Amino acid sequence: MFTHATLFARWCLLLLLCIPVLAGLVGVIFPALGYFPAIGANGFSTQVFVTLFTLPDVWQMMLLSLFTGFGSTLLAVIAAFCILATFYQSSLLGKIQGVLSPFLVFPHAAAAIALLFVVSPSGIFAAIITRLNAYLSHVFTSPFTNETLPINEMASISEMALPAANDGTLLYDDTGLSILIALSLKELPFIMLMTLSVMSQPLVKKKLTGYVQVGTALGYSPTASFFKLVLPTIYSQIKLPLLAVLVFATSNVEIPLILGPNNPSTLAVAIMHWFNHIDLSMRLLASSAAVVQVAVSAVAVMLFLGGEQLVKHVGKRSLSSGNRYFADAALRACGFTVMAVYIILICAVVYTVVTYSLAKQWHFPLLLPEGLTLLHWNTAISALASPLINSLLLGVMVSTTSITLVLFTLESEQLKPARTFASNAFSASLFLPLLVPGVAFLYGLVWFQQLVFQDAVWFHTYIAHMVYVVPYVFLSMAVAYRRLDHRYAMVAQSLGKTPWQVFYHVKLPSLFSAIMVAWALGLAISFSQYLPTLLASGGTIPTITTEAVASVSGSSTRLTAVYVIIQAVMPLLGFMIAWYIPAFAMKKQRRQMHSEGSRDYVDANTVHKKRMANIRTKTTRA
């Protein structure tokens, strides 16, 4: 019975990943070809694509999406490999994971807003540069106090220290550098996590340790050992996650919406605006643009694969050269520089966002606000009660369902292993929602949902979240589940235990910590979903993320800072629960074992005393 339940869960997970994506693609392709009965378009034609490509800025939108997506992924991959090459054999690697973890669980919208506070022309970096420039030029007599200056003198100082808002500013630039940098900062922790999870697998770890020892014995430097021995071994296992990151970067909406240019914007942002336009005929244009977005992501993937072949060719020549070093100084400098940038950014973001949320007034270029108040917190808490409840309900339901499906699916792999073709097909379906741009199938999915269950808004939003949460939960849980020593299950089965008893009493307790971490990861991903929530619910289910993005354009800076803090703290609370509950359960189990051991010792001591008393009695009688 339990075996059939696990097989059923595997099929449910497969259908959950495939049906929404495929249905969404169909729901986009039909309007892209001119078929949209809601507005009386009942025929098929390519006129919509002709109209799309006659727009003056469409090619620039496509190039901007391709440049920012491909460039950010390439930058994040190079930075991640430099960090790993620098600290792979160092004890600092665990601390580096701790430094990068906040960016991993930080929602994309919150990260974009936080960077907006830090790198804007009136941000903390600009204020520091202005103050240093004023200090060096002896403009201020006491540079780090909150004295006031005439407005015209303050403006002249600002113009002297900073570029004009429309010339040279990093934000909203036409080339998309702000989007590229923000995406790379957000992608790097995920690439690190995927790479380290592969390297920590028992068989892979044993193999890599042997390779590194051989490389060291042959005189290879640690950096050369990583790039010539370690990376070629693990690259095939991290290739799909890298492609998923690339597709996501080319079709991301939140970061370009907040940090990118508006005219023209990236193609994904334009698609969102066209779909939400009051004129329903614009949905035909949006659908055709969504199909084009798939082509843009496909071009990015082909460029990445072409670059991979080029790197392989150059790498083979480097391997055959016998060089024991591999640009060690430059790569190590890159690794240390990236870590320094992350540490500085984290400190600046925390200081700026927290200070903004408590500030009465904070004029540029002062480094401290003129006063503190809790007014913004009171306003936000009273306004965010409903979005907070919605976020928690969606997150808990989606994450709990996802971890249950994933556990049963992983157990089915061991009870009923699939054939090679079926296993490869399942792996491909697992990455299907990550390899297809969200803007390409989410709008079609919404159209399909409205045809089937028009009033089930919560169900639509729940399914949209599940499509994105399940793959990450599976990737997080699969490594720990497959690393579990199978001998425990074999011993339990030899004692007559059923598969359900082995699963419930042996595997789940052994994997409790990993299960909680995967559950917290699913919670964090659900909290961060902006486009799936906005589209599936039609804006009727507000969440913390949707309110935070909306506050950027229409709310005060200090109120937006409160939203960012709440949005960032929610995933961290989930991980704190995931870390605390297993530790508490472990302590409780140790106490029980200690009390049972003490009770057994007392019982054994009592029995021994009784036996000695009986022996003395018999001896006395004799």
N, C-alpha and C positions, 0 to 999 in steps of 0.2 A: 504493500500500500504506500509506504513512504517513498519507495523507488519511483512509483508512478507519479507521486506528487512532485518529486524533483524534476522528472521529465516534463511534466505539465508546466512547471515554473520556467524551465528552459525555453519551451515554446512560447510561453507568454512574454518572456523577455525579448525573444527574437521578433515576435509580432509587434511588440511595443516600439521597438527600434525601427522596424522597416515600414509598417503601415502608415504612421503619420508622415514620414519623410516622403514616401512614394505618393501618397494621397496629396500631400502639399505640392509636390512637383507637378502632378496632373492639374491641380487647381490653379497653378500659375501658368502652365503652358497653354491651356485653353483660352484664357483671356488674352494672352500674348499673341495668339493667332486670330484674335478678333471675335471670339465666341464668348459673349457675356449677356445672357438672356435678360438680366435684370434691367438693362438699359436698351433692350431691343436689338442687340447685336447677336444675330442667330447664324451668321455665316463665318467661314474661315477664310482668312487672307493674311498676307504679310504686310499690309499697309501700316500696321502699328509699328513694326520695326522700321519701315521707311520714315515714318514720322519721328521716331526716336532718334535716328541717326541724322536727321536734318536739324536737330537742336544745335545751337552754336557751341555749347559747352560740354556736350556729352563725351567727346573724345578726351577732353581734359579731365573730366570726372573719372573715366576709366583709367587713364594714366596715373592719376593721383591715387586711386585705390590700389593699383598694381605697385606703385613705387613705395607707398607707406607700408603695405602688407608684406611685400617681399623684402624690403629694406629692413623693417623692424625684426622680422624673423631671422634674417641673416645676421644682423647685429646681435640679437639675443643668443643665437647658437654660438657665434664666435666668442662672445663674452662668457657664456656658460662653460665652454670647453677650456678657455683660458683659466677660469677659476678652478676647475677640476684638475687641470694640469699643474697648477701651482700648489694646490692644497690636498691633492689626492692622497699622498702618503704622510700627511700632517695631521696632528691631533686637533688642529683648528677647524677641520672640516665640519665637525658637529656644531661648533659655535657659528660657523658660517650659515649652516642650515637654520639656526635660530634667528640670525639676522634677517635672512631672506623670507622666513615664514610669514611675517606680517604682510608682505606684499603678495604672498600666495593666497591668503584668505581675504585680502582687501578687495571688495567688489570693484569692477572696472569703472563704474560711474563715480564711486567715492574716490578712487585713485585719481581720476581725471580732475575732479573738483579740487582735491588736495593739491595737486600739481599746479592747478590754476592759481590757487592762493600763493604758492611759493614762487613761481617763475613769472608771474604777471609783472607789468611795468611798475606796479605799486606793491609788489610782494616783498617778502623778507629779504631775498637776495638783493633786489634793487635798493632796498632801504639800507642794507649794510654797505653796499658799494657807494651809495650817496653819502653816507655818514663818514666812511673812510676817506672819500674824496674831499669832503668838507673839512675833515680833520687835517688832512695833509696840506690843504690850501689855507688852513687857519681861518676858515670862515666862522666856525663855532668856537667859542671860548671854552665851552663845556659840552663836548659832543655827545655824551651819552646821558643827558638829562632832558627832561620834557619841557624845555623852554619853547616859547612860541616866537615865530618870526613873521615879518610881514609877508603877505601872500605873494607879492611880486618877487621878493627875494627868494622865497621857497621855490617858486616856479623856475626862476633862473638857475638855481642850484640843481633842480631835477633835470632840466634840459641839458645842463652841462655834463651830468653824470650818466644820463640814460639816453638811448636812441628814441626817436619819435615813435609814437604808437603805431604809425602806419609805414614805418621804414626801418627794417632791421629787427623788429620785435619778434621773438620766437613764437609767440602765440598767434594763431589765426593766419600764419604765413601761407602764401599761395603754393609753396613747394611742399607743404605738409610735414616739415621737420618736427613740429611739436607733436603731431600724431605719431610719427615714426619713433621718437624718443619715448613717449609715454607707453606705446605698445611694447617696445623692447624691454622697458623696465618691468612691465607686467608679465611678459612672457618668460623672462629668464628664470624666475623661481620655479615655474612649472617644468621647464626643460631640465633644470637641476633635479627636481623631484623624480621625474621619469628616468633620468640617467642613473641616479643613485639607487632607485628601486631595482633596476636591472642589475647593477653591479653588486647588489646585496644578496642576490639569489645564490644559494649554497654552491651549486655546481659552477656557476659563472665566477663567483668569488674565488673559489679554489683554483680555477683555471687562470684567472687574472693574477692571483698571487704568485703562481708558478711562473707566468710570463714575466712579471716584474722582477722576480728574483733572478731569472736567467738574463734579463736585460741589464740588471745591475752588475751581475758577474761579468758580462761582456763589456762593461764600461759605458753603457748608455746613461745619460742624465735622466732624472725623474720626468722632465718635460718630454724628452724624446721617447721614453718608455711609454708614456701615456698616449702620445699621438701615433706611435708606430706599432704598439703592441696592444694597448688597452682599447683605444677607440675603434680600430677595425673589428675587434671582437664583439663589441656591444652595439655597434651602429645599426645593424640589421634589426635589432629589437626595439630601437627607439625611433626608427624611421617613420612609422605610422603616426606616433604622437607629434613628431616634427611637422609632418604634412597637415595634421589636424590644426596645429598652431598656425601654420601658414594660411590655411583656408579661413580660419577665424579672423586673422589679422586683416585679410583683404576685404572682409565683409562686416567688420565690426561697426556698430552704430554709436555706442555710448561715447567712446573717446573722441572720434571725429566730430560728433555733435557738440561736445563741450569745448574741445581745444582746437578744432580744425577750422578752415575757412568756410564761408557761407556761399560765396559766389565766385567760382563754382565750389560745391562741396564734393565729398567723395560720393561715389555712385550709390553706396548703401544708404547714406543719409538722404540723398535725393529720392530714392525709392520709398523711404519711409514717409517723406513729405507728400509724395504723389499718391500713395495709398491712403493717407489720411486727409486728402483734399476733399473739400465739400462737393466738388464736381465728380460724380461717379465715373464719368468717362475717362478721368485721369488714371483710373485703376488699370485700364488697358495699357497705358504707357508704363505704369509701374510694373505690370506683369512682364512686359517685354524687357524692361530694364533688369528685372530679377533674373531672367534667362541670360541676359548679357553678363550679369554678375557671376553666374556660374562659369561662363566662358573666361572671364577675367581671373577667377580663382584657378581654373584649369591651366591658363597660361602661366600663372605664378608657379603652379606645381611642376609644369614642364620645364620652366627655367630652373627651378630648384633641382630637379632630377638631372638636367643637363649640367649644372654646376657640380653635382655629385660625381658624374662621370669624369669631368675634368679634374676634380680633386683626386679621384682614384688613379687617373693616369699619372698625375704629378707625384702622388704618393708612392706609386710603384717604383718610379725612378729614384725617389728619395730613399726608399728601402734598399734598393740595389746599390746605392752609392756607399753604404756603410758608414755614413756620418753619425757619430755618437751624440751629436747635439742638434737641437731643432729650434733655432732662434730663441734660446732659453731666456735671455735677458729681456727681450721685447715682450714675450708671452707672459713672463712673471710680472713685469711692470704693468701689463694690461690687466692681469688678474687682481693685483693689489689696487690699481686705480678704480676698477669697477666696484670693488668692495668699499673703498673709501667714498665713492659717489653714493652708494646705497646708504652707508652710515650717515653721511651728511644730509641726504634727502630725508631719511627717517626722522632724524632730529629736527630738521627744519619743518617738516610736515606736522609733527606732533606739537611743536611749539606754536606754530602759526594757527593751526586749527583750534587748539585748546584756548589760546589767547583770544582769538576772534570770537569764540563762543561766549566768553566772559567779559568782553570789552564793552564799555559804554561808548567811547569814541577812540579811534586809533588812526590818527592822521599820518600820512606819509611825510617824511621818512623817519618818524619816531620808531624806536625799537620796543617801546613799552606803551601800552594803552594809557589813556588819561584817567581811567577808573574801571572798576569791576562791578558787574551786576549779574544777577540770575534771571533777569527779565526774559532774555531770549530762550533760556531753558524752560521757563514756565510757559511761554507761548508755544514752543515746539511740542512740549509734552501734552498740552491740552489739545493741540491740533493733530498729533500723530497717534492718538489712542487707537483709532480704527485701522490705519495702515500697519501699526505694530502688531495688532492682533491678527490681521490678515497674513502678514509675513510669517508670523510664528506658526499659524495653522497650516499654511501651505508648506512651509519648510519641514515641520515635524511629520506631516502626512507623506510628503514626497520622499523624504529621506528614510523614514521607517519602511515604507513600501519597497523602496529601492534596495535597501540592505537585505530585506527578506528575500526578494527575488534573486538577488546576486548570490546569497548564501545557498539557496536551494539549487541554483544553476551550477555553482562550483561543486556542490556535493554530487550532482548528477554526472559531472565529468568523471568522478571517481567510481560511482556505482555503475554507470552505463557509459563508458567512453565512446565518443562518436568516432566515425571514420575520419580519415585524413581530409577528404574533400569537405565533409560536413563541418569539421572543426575549423578549416580555413574560411568556409562560408560564414560561420558564426563570428569569427574574428573580424571579417570584413563588415558584417552587419553591425558589430559593436561600434565601429568607427564611422558608420554611415552618417549619423547626425552631426558628427564632427567634421566630416569631409565634404559635406554639402553646405553651402552658405545658408545661414539662418534666414536671411531676407528672401532667399529663393524658394523656400518651402513653407515658411511660417504663414505668409499671407494666403497661399493656396490651402494650407491646413485650416485656417480660419474660415475660408469660403466653404470648404468641405464640411466643417463642423456646423456651420449655420444651416447647411442643407439637411443634416442628420439630426442633431440635437440643438435646436436653436436657442432654447432657454436654459440649457445646462451650462451656465457660465463658469461655475466653480469646477465642474468636470473638465471643461475645455482647458482652463488654466492649469489644472492638475496634470493633465496629459502633456501639455506643452512643457511644463517643468520636468516631468519624468523623462522626456526625450533627451534632455540635456544632463540630467543628474545621473541617470543609470550608467552611462559609459564611464564617468569619472569614479563612481563608487566601485564599479567592477575593476577598473585598473588599480585602484587603491587596495582592494580586498584580495585580488587574485594572487598577488605576490605572497602575502602572509599565509593564505590558505594552502597554496601549493608547496610552501616551504615546511608546513607542519609534518613532523615525523610520522609516517604511516604505521610505524610499529605500535604506536599507542592503540590505533584502531584494530590492528591485527590481534593484539593481546586481548582487547575487549571482546572481539568476535570469537576468539578461542574460548572465552569464558561463557559463551552462549548468549551474548547480547545481540539484539536486533540492530539493523542499520539506524533506525530512529534513536535507539538508546545510545548507540555510539556517537551519533551526531549531537544529541542533546546533552549527554553527560560527560563526553570526552572532548569533542572538538570545540563546541561553543565555549566552555569554560577556558580552554587553552587559548582560544583566539579572542577572548573577550576584549582585551585592550585594542587589538587591531580592528575589531568590529566597531567599537566606539569611535575610533579615529575616522573610519570610513563613514560612519553615520554623521559625524561632525562635518566632514568634508561635503557630504551631500547637503547638509543644512546650509553651509556657507554658499554653495553654488546656487541653491534655490533662492537664498536671500538676494543674490546678486543679479538675478534675471530681470532685465528691463524690457527688452523687445517682446519676448514670449508673454510676459504678464500684460503688457500694454495691448497687444494684438488679440490674444485669446480672450481677454475679459472685455475688450472694447473700452477700457478705461473705467469700468464699473467696480473693479476690485483694486483700490489703491494700496500700494505697498510702500515700504520705506524707500526702496530704490526709485520707484516712479516719482514719489514726492520730492526726493533729493534732486533728481534731474530737472524736474519742473521748477524747483526753487532757484536754479542757477540763473534763469532768464527773468524771473519776476519777483524774487524775494530779496531781502537784505543779505549782505555778506555774512553778518553775524548769525542770522537764522540758518543760513545754508551751512555754516560751520557746525552748528548743532546737529543738523541732519547727517552730515558726514560722520561725526563722532558716533552717533547712534548706529549708523549703517556699518561702521567699522567694528564697533564693540559687539554687535550681535553675533558675527561668526566667531569672534574670540571667546565669547561666553560658551558657545557650543564646544569649542576645543577644550576649554577649561573643564567643562562637564565630562568630556571624553577622557581627560587625563585624571580627574579627581575620582570618578566613580570606580575605575579599576583599582586605583591605589587604595581606596577605602575598602573595597571588597577583598583585596589581598590582605590588608591588616586584620579585617574581621575573620578571615579564614585562618590566619596565623594564630589569632587569639583562641579560636575554637580548637585548633590542633593542640595548642599549648595547654588549654584547660582539660581536653580529653587525655592528653599525655599525663598531666598531673593526677587526674582521677584514676587512670590506669595504674600509675605508680603507687597511689594510696591503696588501691584495691590489692595490688600485688604484695605490698608491704603488710597489709592486714592478714592476708592468707599465709604469708610466711610466719608471722607471729603466732597465728593459730596452730600451724604445724609444729613450731618449736614448743609451744605450750603442751600439745598432745604428747610430743616425745618426752618432755620432762615428766609428765604425769605417768606415762608408762614406765619410765625409768624408776620413779619413786615407788610405784607399786611392786616392781620387780625386786 
